[in-house]
């Protein structure tokens, strides 16, 4: 029994090291010098977003503890069985990743910031798909749809502000990533729900 108690911390430490090495291996790398400028959808947003993004986290994607945070986030998504709940969890993750990418751009870490920004917008897109799934199941998703619309507007505005903080070589990729929230904004705001017309 005593040997097991002494071996348990070693096994735990080995698992943490394994998780960190896997996370570092699968992290996307961007070539910031050779990407051609993408063609972006031009939309004009005339209203201001009545949507509050979260504050920056004290453990960011550049921290050694980040894989643990990412694992907990993934468990939260997987454990959300109801599509409406999953949409809200994914929306929260999208907002948190967006703010984290903003912090990373300001810290001069564009490689990592682009990966986190891409993940943020993929989470936003997944939240939209979860909302659509709930709607097709007959649930009323007007409130979530409204939140998605406001969140996409806030994401567009934030990504536009990121263009000031990112290096010149990363700007075409940031513009390309901004197509996700623009497309979602067009899809959600065009839906005829009463919440948009208050």
N, C-alpha and C positions, 0 to 999 in steps of 0.2 A: 504494500500500500504506500509505503514511504517513497519507493522508487517512482511510482506513478505520480505522486504529488510533485516530485522534483522534475519529472519529464514533461509534465503538462505545460509549464511556462516555456520550455524550449520548443515544444510543438507549436504553441501559440505564436511565439516569435517567428518561427519558420514560416507559418502561414501568412503572417503580416508581410514578411519579406517577399514571399511568393506573390502576394496580391500587388505589392508595390512594383515589382519587376514586370508583372503582366500588364499593369496599368501603363507603365512607361513604354512598353513595347507597342501597345495598340493605340497609343496617342497619335492623332494625325499630325503629319508634317506638311507644311505648306511651302511651296517654292514661291517666294515673294518677288521674284524677278522676271518671270516669263509668262505670266497669265495675261491674255489679251483682255481689254475692257469688255465686259458683257453688256448686252442690250437689256435695259431695265424697263419694266412697266412704269409708265408715268401716270401717277394719280395725284390729285390735289386734295388735300385734307383741309377743309375750311374750318373745322371746329377744333377746339382744344380737348385733349383727352381728360376726362374726369376719372382718372385712374391712377392709383398710387403704387409705384414700384417699391419693392422692399429695400431696406438698407443693406449695405454690403455686409457679407458674413465675415466673421473673424478667422475662419478657416477657408482660405481660397483655393482655387485649383492648382496653385503653385506650391501648396503645402504638402508635406509628406503624409499628412493625415487625410488628404482629400479622397483617396480611394475608399476609405471607410465611410465618408460622407456620401460618396457616389453609390456605394453599396446599400446604405440605409435608404437613400432616395429610390433606388431600384426596388427594394423590398416594399416601400410604401406604394409604388405604382402597381406592383404585382398583387399586393394584398387588397387593392381597391377593386372589388368584384363588380360593383355597380358602375355602369358607364358614366353616369353623372358625377359620381365621386371621383372616378378616374380622371375625368376631364378637369375637375378642379385641382387635383393633385398635380397633373401635368402642367396646368396653367401656372401654378405656384412654382414649379421647377423651372419653367421657361423664364419666368420673371427673375428668379434668383440667378440663373445662368447669365441672363442678359446683363444684370448689374455686375456680376463677377467679371464678365468680358470687358465691361467698361473700365473697371478698376485695373485689369491687366493691361489694357491699352495705355492707360495713364501711367502705369509703372514701366512702360517700354518693353512689354513682352508680347509682341504682335503674333508670334507663332501660336502660343498657347491661347491668346485672346481669340484668334480666329476659330480655333477648335471649339472653344467654349461658346462662342457666338453661334456657330453652326448648330451645336447641340441645343442651344436655347430655342432656336427657330424650329428645329425638328420637334422639340417638346411642344411648342405652340401648335404645330401642325398635327401632332398626335392628339392634343387636347381637342382640336376641331373634329378629328375623326371619332373620338370618344363621344363628343356631343352629338354628332350625326348618328352614331349607333344608338344612343339613348333615344333620340327623336324617332328613329325608325322602329324602336320598340314601343312606341306610343306614349313616351313620357314627355311632359311639358318641359322644354329646355330653354324657354325664352330668357330666363335670367342668365343662364350660362352663355347663351348666344350673345347677349348684351355685354357680358364680361369679356368674352372673346373679342368682340368688336372693339371695345375700349382698350383692351390689352394690345391688340394688334396695332391700334393707332399709337399707343404709348411706345411700342417696340419700333415702329417706323420713325417716330420722332427721336428716340434714343439712338437708333442706328445712324440717323442723319447727323446727330451730334458726334458720333464716334468718328465720322470722317475727318473731324478736326484733330482728333487725338492719334489717329493711326498713321503709319508711314505711307508715303506715296505709293510704294509697291503693293500695299495691302488694300488700297482703296477700291480697285476693281472687284476684289473678292467681297469686300464689305457691301458694295452696291449689289452684287449678285445675291448675297445672303438676304438683303432687304426685300427681295422678291417674295419670300415666304409670307411675312406679315402683310405685305401689300395685297397679295392674292387672297389671304384670309380676310382682310378688311373688306375687299370687294364682295366676297362671298357672304359674309355675315351682315354687312350693312345693307345689302340689297334685299335681304329677307324681310318680308312685310310683317314685322312684329310690333306690338303696341309700345314696347319699351323704348324704341328709338324716337318715338314721336310724342314725348312728354313735354 
